[in-house]
Amino acid sequence: MALKYASSVVAVVITAALGWACPARADDAPPPPLAPVVDRLFPEFKKKAADLPPFLRDADVILHLRTFYFNRHKPDDTDNEALATGGWLSYRSGWLFDTFSMGATFYGSAPLYAPDDRDGTLLLQPDQKGYYVPGEAWGALRYKDYARFTGYRQKIDVGYVNSHDNRMTPNTFEAVTLGGKVGILEYFTGYLWNMKTRNSDDFVSMSVPAGVKKHHDVGGLAGIRLTPMKDLRIDLNNVYGENTFNIAYGEIDYLYPLTADWKLRASAQFTDERAVGEARAARTEEKYWSTQVGGARVQMIYGDLTLGAAFSITSSDNNIQSPWGGYPGYLSLMDQDFDRAGEKAVGVGATFDFSRILTQGLTAFTNFAWGWDAINPTTRVEQPRQAEYDLTVDYRPPWLKPTFLRGLWFRARGAVLDQEHAKQLGYQFRLTINWERDIF
């Protein structure tokens, strides 16, 4: 049955952040950071600190404040809404004898407006409660760029294991990891036993986010990144969840200059997931399932404008599972990932940097996606077709005075979700305010 697409109504809202100012260029690379607050207020301290050993002299303390408003109305006529404030305070030492470093980060989120009947935004804990947690606490040993060994609570961003930082605070993990770079090869390995999800103050077994309770199953991670030539990147990684499932992921990305003005970026990715061990996370009619998803993306870049198109195809054995981070697919949008069992999906998008024609630091991007042929992996019943339309506006004003305010990042996001046979359109608005400053 044809999906009745309604006209998209996308609202723009504003969010703020204090930290770095955005330069007037499309690649969104940060400009040189502002001087730390301590250096600005106490210039004599900076001179004295220059004589300290690197472990103390190069220490860094960063404050990141975030305020987030989330309002979602689902097609099934349920609502999620909250306004929260919080962020994190992080410390990182310099290197002792160029070998040892340590760091810690304290995360938190507190409700400002949180109706009891609109829970589920993931800005707060269940029941709209705030949380506070030492989400990072690590020590690291390194040998040049060849090897870095890090232990205990830390952020990890490799394939399907990632921080997924799109709410108040990111995912972090209790793990031991080893990574480094040798020539064109970067590598990363890890043994993970616990995870703190985005809206939690507890570290739980790696199997709990995968839907398995009363078991303490762990995980293993290994990956490499190859850059055999300029602008060519190849990623291969694998995460093994004990008694849950294994995820193998690969991606290739190449940026090719067509002319002096035009560039072509071509990317492709593939994921294989399958139940392993005792298969405690079965969500299909078969206990030992396997499923795959593949996709490709093409982008044309002309100055400040990027136009893109992508597609993905998911096998019918199961939905794609991503409990340890955000789904890295090209069609992962604000509300839907378009990775349901059997789903075929296409999408288009555009990004533009308005710094040269309107005001410095203003950018926007939009994505539209359509998915069909999805089925329920357990009942094998056909699932509704769906379409999603997203718009994001970012503003990082570099002109703020006093300079203490420079680096504010305002983000406004809106999405419309159109699902076949649903009672009504779904929509959501996200307003974020970030402020990050180097204190020391």
N, C-alpha and C positions, 0 to 999 in steps of 0.2 A: 504494500500500500504506500502510496506516495506520501512523503512527509510534508505537512503543511508548515512552511517556514513563515514565521511572522517577521514583520519589520523590526530591525534591531534598535533598541533604545538603550544606549550606553551612557551612564552617568559618570561624570568626572569629579573626583574628590581629591583632597589635598593632604599630604603627609609630610612631616618635616624631620630633618636630621642634622646634627652638628658634626662636622668632621672635615671632609676634603671638598674642595670646589671642583666642578667639572669643567674641563677645558673645551674650547670650541673646535672639536674635531670628532669624527664619527666613531673612532675606535674606543672612545670612552675611557682612555687611560688616565689615571689620576695625575694631577699636576704635582710639583714638589710640595711636600707636606708643610703645613704651618709649623713654626717653631713650637716646641713643647711649652705648655703653660708655665712650668717652673722656670725655664730659660728666659721667658719673656718677663716674668715678674721679678726674678732674682738673677740678673745677668752675672753677678759675681760668683754665684753657685756654679754656673756653667764653666767658668774659668778654672775653678778649683776641681771640678769633676774631671777635667781633662787629664789630671795627674793620677786619677784612680786606676786600678787594674780594670781590664775590659769587662770582667764579670760584673762589676758595679757600674762602671762608666757607661756601658752600652745597655744597661737595664732600661726597660720600657714599661710604662704604666699607661693604659688606654682606657678611657671611659666612653662607653657607647650607650646613649639613651635612646629609647624607642617608645613611641606611642602609636597604637594601632587600633583603628576602628574597622570592624568586620560586620557586614550585614548581608545575609543570604536568605533568599526565599526559594525553596526547592519546588520542582514541578509537582511533587506530591502534596503541596500546600503546607509544608512545615517550615519553620523559621529558625535561624541561628543568628544571634546578635550579641556583640560585646564591644566594650571600649576598655583597653588595658594599657598600662604604662609599665615600663621597666627597662630591661636591657642587660648590660653586663659591665663588669670591671675586671680588667685582665692585667696580669703582671708577667713579664718575661725578662729573664736575666740576660746578660751578655754571656760570652763563652769563657769559661775558666780553662786556661792553658790551651785555648782553641779546641777544646775537647768536650767539656761538659756544660750543659745549660739546663735551666728549669723554668717552669711557668705554671700559672694557675689562673682560672677564670671563674668568677662568681656570677651566676645568672639569676634573673628573677622576673616575675610578672605579677602585677597587682591589678585587681578590677577597679575601674572607675565607673563603669555602667555595665551591669551584667544581669539582665532579667533571668529569673530562675527558669522560666518556661521557654527560654531561647538558648539553651546550652548547645554545645557542639561546634563552636568556632575554632577550637584548638589554640586560642589565645591564652586560655586558662585551663586549669585542671577540670575534670568532670565536676559537675555541680557548681560551675562558675567560681571556683576557688583559686586564689593566687598560689604561687609556688616560688621557692628560693632554693638554690642548689649550687654547691661547688662543682660545676660541670666539667671543669678541666683541672687537673693536677698531675703534672708530668715531669719527668726528668729525661734528659737526652744525652747520648754520647755520639760523637761523630768523628769520622776520619776524612778530612777534606770534603770533597763533594761525592766521594765514592760510597760512603755508608753513613747512615744516621739511624741509631737505635733509640726508640722512644718507648717509655713504659708508663702504664696506668692511664688515667682519664685524659682523653685527647679527641680532637676532631679528625675525621678521616673523610676524604673525598676521592673515591676510586669507584667508578662504575655505579653499581646499585647500592654501594655502601657510601653514604654521603650525608652532609649536614642538613640538607633540605631546609635551608634557613628562609622560609617564607611566612613565618608567623612571628612570635615574640622572641624566641630563642632557638638555636639549632639543635639537631641531634648531636650527641657526643657518645664516646665509647670507652669502655674499660678494656684495654688491649695492650699487647706488646707488638711493635711494628718495626720493620727494617726497610729503609728505602735509600736510594741514592742515584747517582748518574755516572755513567761510564761512556764517554763518547756520544754516539747518537742514541744510546739506550738509557732510559730511566726505568727504574724498577721499584716495586713496592710489595711487601709481604706483611702479613699480620696474623696474629692469633687473638680472637675477640671472644670475651666471655660474657660481657654485660653491655647494655645499651640504655641511654637515657633518651627517650623520645622528646619531640619538640615541646610538648606541654606537660612535662612531668618533672618531679623532683626526686624520682627514684630511678636507680639503675637496676634493670631486670635482666634475666637471662636472654640471650639472643633469640631463643625460640619463642619467647612470650609475644613480641611484636608480630611474629609469624602466626600467632593464634594458638600456640600450644602452652597450656598451663600445667603446673605441678611437675614440670620437668626442667632440669637445668642443662639444656643443650647449648653448646658453644658454636663458634664459627671460625673458618679460616679464609684468608684472602690472599690472592697473589695477582700481580698485574705488571705489565710492561707498557712503556710508551716509546715508540720509535720515531725519529725524525731524520729519515735517510737523506732528505734534501730540503731546501728552503720551502716553507709553506706546505709541506706534506707531513701529516701526523697520522700515526697508526696506533690505536689503543687496543690492547688485548688484556682481559682480566677475568678472574673467576672467583666467586665467593661460594663457599661450601657451608651450608647450615646443617649441623649434625642432626640426623633423624628428621629433617624437614625437607629441604630441597637444595639443589645446586643451581647456580646461575652462572652461565658462561656468556661473556659479552665481548663484542668486537666492533670497532668503528674505524673508518678511514675518512680523512678530511683533507682536501687539497684546494688551495687558493691559487688561481691562475690569472695573471694579468693579460687581458685581451688586447687592450690599447693603453694609451697613457691615462685615459679617464675611466675605462671600464675594467672591472675585475669579475671573474667567475669563481664561485666557491661551490664545490661539489662534495657531498658527504653521503656515506652509506653506513648502516649499522645493522647488527644481527644479534639476537638473544636466543639462547637455548636454556630452558628451565626444565628440571625433572625432579621428581620425588626420590629421596635417598634414605638409606638406613631403615628405620621403622616407619617412615612416611607418616609422621604424626600430624602433618598439616594438610591432609587431603581435603580438597574442596571440589571434588568432581566425583563422578560415578565410579571412577577407577582409583584405587588407593595409590598405585604406582603409575603416576601420570607423567607425561612429558608434553611440553608446549614450546612453540617458537614464535618470534615476531621479527619481521624484517622491515626496514624502511630506507628511504633515500630522500635527500633534500638537495635542491639547487637554488643558489642565491646569485643575483646579479647586483653588483655594487657600483654605484656611480656617485662619487663624491660623498655627500651626506645622506644619500638615499640607498636603501637596500630593499630589494624585492625578492621574495622567495616563494617556493612551492615545495610541498613534501607529500609523501604517501607512506602508508604502513599496512601490512597484512599480518594478522595474528592467526595462528592455527586454532582449530576448534576444540582441542583437547582440554584447555583450561584458560582462565584469565591469567594475564601476566601478574606475577606477585612481586611487590617491591616494599617489603616491610621495614627494610633497613636504610631507607632513604627515598628520595624522590625518583620517580621513573625517568630515565634519561632519554626517552623517546622524543623525536622531533615534533610530535603532535601532542605532547603533554601540555595542556592548557590550564587555565585557572581552575576550572571545575572538573573536567574530564581528561583522562589520559588516552582515550580511544585505543585501549588495549584489551577489550573484552574478547572472550573466546570467539573465534571465527570472524572477528570484526575487520572490515576493510575500511580504510579512512584516507581522506585527502585533505589537504589544507593549503591555504595561501596566507602570506603575511607581508608586512611592509614596516620599515623602520626609517625615521627621518630625524636628523639633527637640525633643529631650528636656530642654532646659535648664530649663524651668519645672517639670517633674514628677519628674525624676531628679537630674540634676546639670548645672550650667552648662557649656556647650561641647560637649555630647554630641549628635550628629546621626547619622542613618542613612538610607540609601535603598536601594531594591531595584528591579530591573528584570527582567521576564520577556519573552522574545520567541520567536516561532515563524516559520519560513520554509519555503516549499514552491515547487514548480514550477521550480526552478533547473536550468540545463543547462550542460554544458561548452561554452564558446563556440567551441572548435576542432573537437571531434568531434560536437557537438550531442547528446551522450548525456545522459540525465536524471541529475541529481545528487541525493544523498540529502536528504530533508527533515531539518530540524534544529530544535532548541529549546535555548535557553540561559536559565539562571536565575542572577542575580547578586545579591550582597548586599555593601554597603559600610557600615562603621561608622567615623565620625570622632570623635575626642575632642581638644579643645583646652582643657586645664584652665587656668583663669585664676588659680588660687589658689596656684600653686607658690611655694615659698620655698626658697632665696633668690630674689629677683626676677630674678636672672640666668637662672634656668631658665624663667621665664614665657615663654609662647608655644610650648611644646611642642605638636606636632600628631601625634597617633597615628592612623594609618589602617590598618584591616584590611579586606581584600577577599577574597571567595570567589566562585567561579563553577562551575556544573555545565553541561556541554555534552552533549546527547543527540542523536546523529546516527543516522539510519536505517541499518540493516545494519552498523553499526560493531561491533567486537569487544566494546566495553564503553563505559561512560560516560567522558567526559573531565572533568577537573576542574583547577582551579588555585587557588592561594592566593597572595596578595600581602600582605606586611607592610612598612610603610614608616615610617621615623623621620626627621623633618625638624627641624632647628633653625636658625632664621634670626635674626640679630641685626645691628642697625645699629651698626657698630664706631665710625664717625666721622661 
